[in-house]
Amino acid sequence: MAKTGRNDDCPCGSGKKFKRCCEAKTPSARSSRFLMIAVGAAVAAAVVAGVVSFNTESRGQTTGVWDPVHQHYH
């Protein structure tokens, strides 16, 4: 039996295309959807961590030495 293509009619008899009916129910489609959600969450967490890190480092924390002649930190 030939493999069902995405644009072929669904073998379940619904009359819909396979990509709109039963393709999403296959294990590979579920795992790829889960992977896409996991990667998206990881990227969002990295962006949030970067923003938090940027904001906490810039709040009055100085690592230099105050120069009274130039009136700023070196």
MARBA-428504 format. One record per residue: residue number from 1; y negated, z, x negated of N, C-alpha, C in turn. Coordinates in steps of 0.001 Angstrom, whole numbers, plus 500000, padded with zeros to 6 digits. Example, Ala and Ser with C-alpha at 12.3 -4.5 7.8 and 13.67 -1.06 7.14 Angstrom:
BEGIN
i; nv; nw; nu; cav; caw; cau; cv; cw; cu
1; 505690; 507800; 486810; 504500; 507800; 487700; 503300; 507800; 486800 .
2; 502250; 507080; 487150; 501060; 507140; 486330; 499970; 507870; 487100 .
END
This chain:
BEGIN
i; nv; nw; nu; cav; caw; cau; cv; cw; cu
1; 501180; 500000; 499162; 500000; 500000; 500000; 498748; 500000; 499111 .
2; 497781; 499188; 499457; 496558; 499068; 498678; 495652; 500267; 498938 .
3; 494859; 500596; 497931; 493922; 501702; 498049; 492794; 501314; 499012 .
4; 492359; 502246; 499833; 491279; 501986; 500777; 489955; 501962; 500032 .
5; 489192; 500891; 500232; 487870; 500789; 499618; 486841; 501549; 500434 .
6; 485719; 501837; 499831; 484674; 502603; 500517; 484135; 501885; 501740 .
7; 484047; 500548; 501679; 483477; 499788; 502782; 484518; 499273; 503770 .
8; 485790; 499610; 503552; 486839; 499219; 504500; 486807; 500158; 505706 .
9; 487402; 499706; 506798; 487519; 500577; 507967; 488416; 501760; 507613 .
10; 488089; 502922; 508163; 488839; 504136; 507866; 490241; 504042; 508475 .
11; 491263; 504431; 507715; 492628; 504358; 508228; 492937; 505372; 509337 .
12; 492037; 506314; 509594; 492304; 507305; 510641; 492103; 506726; 512043 .
13; 491478; 505544; 512127; 491300; 504893; 513419; 490002; 505233; 514124 .
14; 489065; 505835; 513432; 487798; 506215; 514065; 486875; 505023; 514299 .
15; 487109; 503932; 513582; 486245; 502766; 513688; 485064; 502809; 512734 .
16; 484939; 503897; 511986; 483847; 504030; 511020; 484292; 503493; 509669 .
17; 483330; 503279; 508779; 483659; 502927; 507408; 484273; 504154; 506731 .
18; 485142; 503903; 505763; 485823; 504990; 505059; 484827; 505922; 504384 .
19; 483727; 505370; 503811; 482751; 506200; 503098; 482004; 507148; 504030 .
20; 481928; 506797; 505328; 481226; 507632; 506301; 482160; 508561; 507072 .
21; 483465; 508413; 506846; 484415; 509179; 507652; 485254; 510117; 506780 .
22; 486320; 509624; 506219; 487298; 510475; 505544; 487140; 510567; 504033 .
23; 486260; 509766; 503422; 486124; 509837; 501966; 485607; 511201; 501532 .
24; 484686; 511778; 502284; 484119; 513081; 501933; 485140; 514205; 502045 .
25; 486262; 513940; 502718; 487284; 514966; 502893; 488309; 514980; 501765 .
26; 488212; 514032; 500847; 489176; 513966; 499745; 488844; 515043; 498712 .
27; 489841; 515532; 497993; 489596; 516590; 497004; 488619; 516180; 495905 .
28; 488646; 514917; 495477; 487735; 514511; 494407; 486288; 514529; 494891 .
29; 486060; 514175; 496147; 484700; 514219; 496684; 484219; 515659; 496793 .
30; 485107; 516569; 497186; 484725; 517981; 497278; 484388; 518550; 495910 .
31; 485213; 518228; 494919; 484974; 518782; 493589; 483704; 518204; 492979 .
32; 483421; 516921; 493219; 482192; 516354; 492667; 480967; 516925; 493371 .
33; 481065; 517209; 494661; 479953; 517830; 495378; 479721; 519236; 494848 .
34; 480799; 519993; 494629; 480675; 521342; 494071; 480042; 521291; 492682 .
35; 480467; 520341; 491862; 479917; 520205; 490518; 478430; 519875; 490571 .
36; 478038; 519004; 491492; 476634; 518638; 491617; 475801; 519852; 492030 .
37; 476306; 520671; 492934; 475591; 521870; 493354; 475505; 522874; 492208 .
38; 476591; 523040; 491456; 476603; 523984; 490335; 475619; 523556; 489244 .
39; 475583; 522281; 488927; 474651; 521795; 487903; 473214; 521948; 488388 .
40; 472955; 521656; 489653; 471613; 521834; 490202; 471158; 523276; 490146 .
41; 472062; 524193; 490453; 471726; 525620; 490389; 471448; 526057; 488954 .
42; 472222; 525532; 488008; 472002; 525882; 486602; 470654; 525359; 486110 .
43; 470296; 524160; 486511; 469000; 523600; 486116; 467862; 524412; 486733 .
44; 468000; 524774; 488001; 466975; 525583; 488656; 466832; 526944; 487975 .
45; 467946; 527562; 487602; 467897; 528857; 486910; 467224; 528723; 485548 .
46; 467486; 527630; 484846; 466860; 527412; 483543; 465353; 527221; 483685 .
47; 464927; 526510; 484714; 463492; 526320; 484944; 462823; 527642; 485262 .
48; 463449; 528442; 486115; 462889; 529752; 486462; 462818; 530640; 485227 .
49; 463859; 530643; 484412; 463853; 531458; 483186; 462756; 530997; 482227 .
50; 462541; 529710; 482138; 461480; 529192; 481278; 460101; 529587; 481765 .
51; 459894; 529518; 483068; 458597; 529900; 483626; 458347; 531391; 483426 .
52; 459361; 532215; 483671; 459215; 533655; 483487; 458943; 533980; 482017 .
53; 459658; 533325; 481128; 459465; 533552; 479697; 458065; 533141; 479264 .
54; 457608; 532026; 479764; 456266; 531551; 479413; 455206; 532523; 479899 .
55; 455363; 533022; 481118; 454366; 533922; 481684; 454359; 535286; 481003 .
56; 455510; 535806; 480602; 455536; 537129; 479974; 455066; 537078; 478527 .
57; 455256; 535980; 477835; 454816; 535888; 476444; 453307; 535747; 476333 .
58; 452664; 535218; 477320; 451231; 534949; 477218; 450360; 536090; 477728 .
59; 450937; 537185; 478183; 450163; 538292; 478737; 449719; 539276; 477662 .
60; 448675; 539017; 476985; 448067; 539976; 476084; 448928; 540418; 474923 .
61; 450043; 539829; 474708; 450874; 540202; 473574; 450402; 539414; 472362 .
62; 449974; 540138; 471371; 449484; 539474; 470166; 450412; 539804; 469017 .
63; 450616; 538864; 468172; 451472; 539078; 467011; 450683; 539005; 465722 .
64; 449407; 538702; 465819; 448598; 538549; 464621; 447804; 539804; 464302 .
65; 446907; 539654; 463357; 446048; 540747; 462915; 444623; 540412; 463328 .
66; 443923; 541402; 463895; 442553; 541187; 464343; 441634; 541016; 463145 .
67; 440819; 539989; 463177; 439850; 539731; 462119; 438460; 540023; 462688 .
68; 437836; 541114; 462257; 436526; 541462; 462824; 435424; 540466; 462442 .
69; 435615; 539744; 461366; 434609; 538764; 460956; 434594; 537585; 461929 .
70; 435765; 537082; 462290; 435863; 535922; 463170; 436037; 536288; 464639 .
71; 436259; 537575; 464922; 436413; 538083; 466286; 437591; 537450; 467036 .
72; 438716; 537249; 466343; 439945; 536793; 466992; 441134; 537148; 466113 .
73; 442320; 536971; 466662; 443544; 537294; 465936; 443957; 536148; 465021 .
74; 444530; 536508; 463883; 445108; 535537; 462936; 446579; 535768; 462831 .
END
